[in-house]
Amino acid sequence: MRSGPHTCQFRALRGGWFSTLSGPKGLSMHTKISILIVDDDAEITELLGEYLSRFNFEVHTACDADSMRAQLARHAVNLVVLDVMLPGTDGLTLSREIRERSQIPVIMLTARTTTFDRIMGLENGADDYMGKPFEPRELVARIHTVLRRSQGAKEVAPNVARSDVVCFDGWELHREERTLVSPTGLVVALSNAEFRLLNTFLQTPRRLFSRDQLMEQARGRAMDAFERSIDLLVSRLRQKLADDPDEPSMIKTVRGAGYMFNVQSVQGRMAWRV
């Protein structure tokens, strides 16, 4: 079922609008994928919605921040296609808001295609970034790619492949929730890209990774000519690991070569469930 531009009239309470959402989990080939398109151009949302529906997507639309929140509260959305230029609250702010409250993947659409704009989009929690105009078929391909990455981002080192919790240097990575727990018990949420980057490091601790290798693992595709975006992603992960950016002890920078995850051991255990 697809809703149209009339969703603008609905307003959502800010508190708890992600209460039942956690992003794509265990989607099968028989699951109908729910896509939310957020764009203030009613013609674009209608045409794009009709096109995506041909590929068996369940499509919902929104035209601003309030209607987006209402749709997210009403539907179990698997992925958001989000325009940057929106009335009121802009797409970058909304992408960051989505990332802070859920693990729902975000693909950003914008006429701004400079390297800086793309980095800003990724830094604000987007999983992918497409410039306008674009080929609708390419968007479909990217939707499938981002969903595969989101579902397959749980790969860690072979010795902890079946573990719910990965432990290293006093930290715990809770894979199902995609959260970190610090040695003092502080719970830290991770974006999809941060989660994939940390998993890459955990697969082979103390291995030197080039920026190209990390970008391919963290984004799920080859790097697009803005190498420093992986530096920004590493910086974000360092902040969440409380790793001193001036003298990092956990994620080491190897000048001219890349990065190394400097932990001695990685262990896994099963989480207790009641």
Number of C-alpha atoms within 10 A of each C-alpha: 8 15 15 15 19 12 18 18 11 13 14 17 10 11 7 12 17 18 11 13 19 16 18 19 14 9 13 8 7 6 10 13 20 19 23 27 23 28 26 18 13 16 11 13 22 19 12 16 22 14 16 17 15 9 11 12 20 19 23 25 28 29 24 23 22 20 21 27 21 21 25 23 19 14 14 19 22 24 24 24 23 27 27 22 17 18 12 9 13 15 25 23 15 22 27 18 13 22 21 14 16 20 23 24 29 28 23 24 24 19 14 14 14 10 15 11 16 22 20 15 25 24 20 20 27 28 27 20 21 20 15 11 9 12 10 13 11 11 18 14 10 17 20 14 15 21 22 14 21 24 15 13 21 17 16 22 19 12 12 19 15 15 19 18 22 24 19 16 14 10 17 22 24 20 19 12 14 20 17 23 17 17 12 8 11 9 15 13 19 23 26 26 27 21 21 26 22 21 21 22 23 26 18 18 17 18 13 18 19 14 19 16 16 24 25 15 21 25 21 20 14 13 18 12 8 13 14 13 21 25 17 15 20 22 16 18 20 19 12 16 16 13 17 13 14 6 10 13 16 17 23 19 18 12 7 8 11 17 21 20 21 18 16 9 12 18 15 21 14 12 12 6 4 3
